[in-house]
Amino acid sequence: MALHNGAQLTHDFANVKNITDSTGNLSIPSRTPRSIDERLGEFFTDGRASAFTDADLAQVSFLLQNSNHASYSRTPRLYTVLRIIDRLELLDKFLASNITDVSFPFDAKSFPSSISSKIQTEFLQHQSTVLTNTLHLEKGERGGHLYFEKGKSAPYEVKGRLGSGSYGVVEKVVSLLSHEEFARKLVLRTKYGRKNETGIKTFLAELQVLKRISHSHCVKLIGSYTDLKYVALIMSPVADCNLASYMEESINSVDKQSLLRTFFGCLCNSLQYLYQSKICHCDVKTENILVKGENVLLTDFGISLDWEDMSRSTTSTDFGHSPVYCAPEVANFEPRNSSSDIWSLGCVFLEMTTTLKGETVSQMHQNFKAYSENYRFYANLKPVDLWIEDLYTLKSYPDNEPLKWIKSMLNINPQDRPTAQTIFSIITQQQAGSDTLFSPVMFCGLCCLEGDDTSFGSESDRERWIEEPEEQRTLHQYLSVNLDPALAQADQYSAALERNTHGKQDPS
């Protein structure tokens, strides 16, 4: 008899009825509690013909956890198939090869090299007994969207809450399938007794984008599902923090500042990849940029524009935006396109450079509010220019370099902003004739300098989503962006200081 809940596992005498002996006294028959092996054996009787359910496999895992083979509890499917074919002694070889339940369904290439063809054939013939729909949950873009009916739940254990927003919450969970740690985004199916149409629309948009992208600086889709209460996205990795928090921590940390500098190029590379994939993020801000170790990742594609199947790539539809970082045309409900993301990234870059210059983002925001009573970048064009001028005069002169890119990215005319590909090229290539040559390694991670994620020279990023042809731009155009006199003078001073410094270090 299969066991289906914890109560049955721990109460062996639940159904024992009271009886009396010949004298009328209460008599309880003697019974020895079943061992773990006996309970496990009930799942593997010779006459069993039915496939294992998720509940059955959960009980097998529970029993193994309390046995002398606790390590096997993480792979109840492997354990089950190998026990059925009487090859349980091989389980350690599978585990040593990092083969787990997530490896199902198996094919001839899935086995450790030491497993004979005969045993492989037996395994393949019996693996169908453990192939439940739940196995499709963590297959990423190759998997399907699963539905958990009443009484069934997704195989995840909640470890904490990572954040919340208007559409739902993000939790840190551990998978009971792979035993890996993931971020789970939950969106309510109904709100206030009505269908949560806005939340569901956002969920579907994000799911569509995540299924199409694969980049080291974008979060990865693990799976998705629906239950009675929520729709859910399972994503990786679980971040250490977002960029806003990381910048606060960087103020007094030279190590974090050196890593922060590399984020310029990596973020440009990720945007460049999205545009080549015909995707506009539409909500670039520090809260939607995650930091995991030394990696920086774009996340929250809920209002992203996917124009792969659209006739044109400019849209006047307001999918939503964050007022602080949105471009002027977005704030005015005018058509938005890739250059709108460039403006938002320019705002992020200015906050990063502010941090690297020893100032705080809150100080910059207070400066803006003194001018306009808010700290939205598009509403503070003059304070933004003045802030950039002030940053130029501060120490850490190599960090003046991003200010040139930022000036061009925060151009009020969308058509005059550089593309992500242009900015990335500026960051990663030393420009001949520049007075302030810098090492590409300073402002970009080695991961992107190696060119693993994108192909340079693709023109898809140059698509500006306007009807008339765009004038061809050069890298030099943005390197020689017209600076205010004070900025230009400070830049010349910085370059002269660097040349003098290098001259003293090199006697020749």
N, C-alpha and C positions, 0 to 999 in steps of 0.2 A: 504494500500500500504506500503510495507516495505521500509525503508530508508536505503541507502547504503553508504553514505558518510557525512562528517561533513558539507559540503556546503549546502546540502539539509536541514540539521537540523537548520541552522541559517538563511536561505533565504527563508522565506515562500512565498514571492511574486515574486519569480524568473520567474514564467511562466505566470504572470498576464499581459494580453495585454492591450495596451492603447485603449480606446474607446471614442467616442464623444457623447455628448447629442444632443438634437434636434436643439440647437442653434449653434452647431459646436464647442463648447468649450470642452476641454479635461476633461474627467471625469474618476476618478479612484474609483471603487466600494469599499465601506467600508468593511473591513475584520478584525476580531479580531484574533491576533496571537494565535496559539494553545498552550495549556498548556502542561507541561511535562507529566501529566497523560494522556492527549489526544494522545500525540505522542506514549507513551508506549502502549496505548490501541490499536493502529494500528497493533501491533504484536500479539494481543490476540483476534482477531475477532472470532466469533462463527464458521464461515465457513472455518477457516484456516485448511488445511489438510497437508501442506508441513512441513518437518522438519526444524528446525532452522539451519542456516549456521553459520560459525564463524563470518562472517560479521554482521549477525543479532544480535548475542550475544554480539558483541562489541558495537553495537548501544544501546542495552538494558543497558549494563554497563555504557555507556556514559550518557544516560538519567538518570539513577539512581544516578549517581555521582552528577548530578545537581538538584536532587530532595530533598525532606525532609528525604529520606532514603539512604543517601550517603554510609552508611556502607554496604548496600546490593550490591553495585556496584562491590564488590570483588567476588561475587558469582552469576553471571547472570544465570547460569544453574540451580542452586537450586531455585532461584527466579522464573525462567520460569516454571519449573515443578510444583512447589507449587501453582503458580498462575493458571496454567491450571486446576489443580484439586480443585481449590478454597479452598486451605489450607494455604494461605499466612501468616496467623497469627502464623504458626508453625516455620517460618524461624529462629526466634531468638533462638528457642530451638536447632536447628541444629548448629547454630553458637556457642552457649554456650558449645556444645559438641565438638568443634573444627572440625566440619565436613564442608568441603569446596567443591568446584567444582572438586578438584583433587580426591575426593572420588568416582567419577563416574567411571565405572558403579556400581550401588548399588546392594547389595544382602540383604537377610533377616538379616544379622549380621551388616549391615552398619548403621542402624537407631539408634537414641537415644532411650533409654529404654521406655520413656514415649509415644512414637508414637504407636498407636493402630495397630493391624494387618490389619484392614480394610484399614486404610490410607496407610500403607506400600504397600499393594496390588495395590492400585490406583497409587501410586508413581511409582512402578516398571512397571506398564502397560504403563505409559506415558514417562518414562525417555528416551526412544529411540529418542524422538524429539530433544534432545540436545546432543546426542552422536556423536560428530564429531571426525574425525581422530586426531585432535590436542590433544585430551585427552590422547592419547597414548605416548605423547612426554615426559612426566616426570615420566614414570613408571620404569626407570632404566633398569636392565637386563630383566625385564618382558615386557618391551615395545618394539615397533618396530621402525625401522629407517623410518622417515617420509620424504615426498617429497612435497615441496611447489612450486606450479606452478607459472607461470607468473601472476602477479597481486595479489598474496598472499604472506604473510610474516609470519615468526615465531613470536609467541606472547611474545616478549621480548623487554624491554626498556633499552637502553644502558645508564649506569651511569658513565662509565669511562674506561680507558685502564689500564690493569694490567701488560702487557708486550708484547714483540714481539720477533720473531725469524726468522730463515731462511724459515720456512714452513708456518708461519701465525702469527696471533695476538691473544691475550687473553684479553677479555673485562669483566668488571663487569656489569652484567645485572640484571634486576628485571623481574620476570615472571609475565605476565598478567593473568596466570592461577592460580598459587598458591600464587603470590605476595611475593615469597621468593627471596632472593638474591643468584645468582649463578655466576660461572665463565664460560664464553663461549669462546671456542677455535675455531677460524675461519681459514680455509685453502682454498686458492683460487683453484677453479677447473681448471682454465687455467692461464698460465703465459707466457707473451710475445707472445700471440696468439696460444700457443700450450697447449695441455693437460698437467697438472701439475702431471706427473706420480709419481715422487718422493714424492711429498706432499700427494697425494692420498694414496700411499702405506703406508706411515707413519701413516696417519689418520686411515686406516683400521686396521693396526697392533695395534695401541693404543686402538681402539674401541673393538677389540677382547679381549685384556687383561682386560680392564676395565669391560667388561661384566662378566668376570670370577672371579674377586676378590671382596672380601668384608672384609675389615680390618680397624680397627680404626686409623691406621697410614698410610693408603693409601687413596688418593682422591677417591671420590665416583662418579660413572656415574649416571647422572640424565636422560639424553636422547641424541639423535643425530638426525640430519636431513640434507637434501640437499635442496638448493634453486638454482636459476639460476646462482648464482655467487660463492657460497661457499658450502663446507661441514662443518658441525659444531658439536662440542661436548659440551654438557652442563654438568658441573661438580660442585661438592660441596666439601668443603666449599670455600668461598672467603677468601684467606689467608690474614693475617696482613702483612707478608713480607716473603722473603725466608731466608734460614739459613745464607747465607753470610751477609745479612743486619742485621740479628738478632745478629750475633757475633760482628759486629761493635758497635751495641748499648749496648752490654753486657760489654764492656771494663770498664765502670765506673758505672755499676749497679750490686750490690750484689744480688738483687732479680733475675735479668735476668741470672746471672751466676749460681745461685742455680737451676734454671729451665733448663738451658743449660746442666747441669750435668746429668739430668734425660733422656736426649735425647739419650745417648749412648745405654742404654738398649732397649728403644723403637724402635730405628732404627734397631738394631739387630733383634728384634722381627719381624719387618715388612719384613726384608729380609728373615728371617727364614720362614715366612708364604709364601712368593713368591716361594721359592724353594720347599716347600711342595706342592705348587700348580703347580709345573713344569714350573715356569716362572723365567727367568733371566732378571734383569732390563736393564743391559748393558750400563747405562749412569748415574751412581750414582755420584752426585756432589752437592755442596752446593746450586747451583741455581735451582736444581731439588728437593730440600727439602723445604717444606713450613712450616711456623709456624702460627698457628691460636690459639690465647689465650695461653693455656698451652700445646697445642697439637702440635706434629710434624708429618708431613705427606710426604710420597714419592709421587712424581708426574712425569709427562712426560714419559709415557711408549711407546713413538713413535718408538723406535728402540729396544724394549724389545724382547727377544726370548721366544716364547711359544712352548715348545717341547712336549706338551701333546700328540699330534698325530704323533710324530716323532719316528723313530726307535732308535735313539741315541740322546743324549743331549749335545754332544760337537759339535761345529760348527766352521768352518774355514771361513765362509762368513763374510765379513766386513759390518755390518749393520750400521756402523757409531760409533763415539765415541767422547768424549771430551779429547783432548790431555793432558791437565793438570793432569787429574785424572785417565787416563786409565792405565791398567796394562802393564808391559813390553811385555807380549806375544801379547796383543792387538795392541800395537804400532808396533810390528814386523809382524803383520798380520798372527800370528800363531793361532791355535785353542783356542777359549775362552770358558769359562764355569763359574760355580758359583763362583769359586775362583777368577775370574777376578773382580767380584763385591766386593769380600772381600778386594782386594787390594784398589779399589776405596773408599770403606767405611773406610779403614785404613787411606787414605789421608784426608778424611773428619774429622775423629777422631783426627788426628794430628792438624788440624786447630782449632778444638774445644778446645783441650788441650792447644794449644798455647794461645788462648784467655783466658782460665781459669788461666793460669800462668802469665797473665798480659802483654803479648806481643801481637803484632798485626800480622795478616796474611800477610799484606803487608811487614812487616819487614822480615818475613820468606822468602817470595818470593824474596826480594832483596838479601837476603843471598844466595839463590839458584842461582840467575842470575849472581852473582859475580863468581860463579864456572863454569857455563855452558852457560851463556847468555840467559837462559830461566828458567822458574820455574816449568817445568814439573817434577813430582815426580820421574818417571821412569828414567829420564836423570840426576838425582841428588842423586844417592844412597848414596854416601859418605856424602854430605852436610845434607841429611836427618838424617843419624846416628849421625852426630855431633850436629845437632839441638836438637835431642832427648836428647843427653848427657847434653847439656846446660839447657834444660828445667828441667831435674832432679835436678839440683843444685839450682833452683829458689825456692822461698817460695811457700806456698800452697802445702805442702807435700802430703796431701791426693790425690791431682790430679796427683801424680806420677803413681798411679795405672793404668790409661788408657795407659800409655806409654809402659807397658809390653804387653798389647794386641796389640798395634800398631806395636811393633817390630815383632810380629809373623804374623800379617796381611800383612805387607810390605815385606814378604819374596819373594825373586826373583823367587824361585821355586814354581809354583802354587800348586803342590802336598803337599807342606809342610805348606801351609796356613791353619789355622783352619776354620771350617765351621761357619756359622752364629749361628747355634745351640750351638756349643762349646763356642763361645764368650758370647752368651746370658747366658749360664749356669754359666760361670765364673763370670759374672756381678751380677747375681741374687742369687748366693749361696756363703756363706762364706766358704772358704776352710780351712779344718782342717790342722794345721801345718803351715799356712801362717804367716809370720812375720808382715804382714800389713793387718790385718783383717779390713774390712770396712763394713758398713751397706749397704745391697742391695738397700735400699731406696735412697742412695746418687746418684747412677748412673743409676737408672731406675725409671720410673713413676709407681705409684701404679696401673695404668690401666693394665700394663703388668705383674706386680707381682701377680695380682689376677688370671692370667691365663685365661682371657676371650677369647683371640684371637687365641691361638695355643695350641696344645697338646704336652707336653714334652714327649720325649721318641720316637717320630716318627723318623724312620730311613730315610725317604725320603730326608731330608736335607743333609744326609751324602753321598748321591749319588754324586760322584765327576766327573762324566762324562768322565771317562777314561776307557780303555778297561780292564786293568789288575786290580785285586782286590787291594783295598787300605788297608794299615796297619792300624789296629784299633788304634785310638788315645785316650788319656785320658786327662782329664782336667788338671791334674798335669803337663803334658808335656808342656802346654802353660803357666802355671803359673810360671814354673821354666825355662822360655826361657832364653837362654844364653845371658846375657847382657855384654856389654863391661865393663872392670874393673872399669872405672869411674862411670858408671851407677850403677853397683853393690855396690860400696862403698857409693854412695849417697843414694841408697835404704836402706842400712844397717843403715846409719846415720838417715834417716827418721824414720825407725822403732824404733830405740833406743830413738829418741826424743819423739815419740808417747808414748812409754812405760813409759818414765820418766814423761811425762805430766799426764798420767793416774794415775801413782803412787802418785803424789802430790795431785790429786783430791780425791783419795780414801785412807784415813789414815789407813784403816784396812789392 
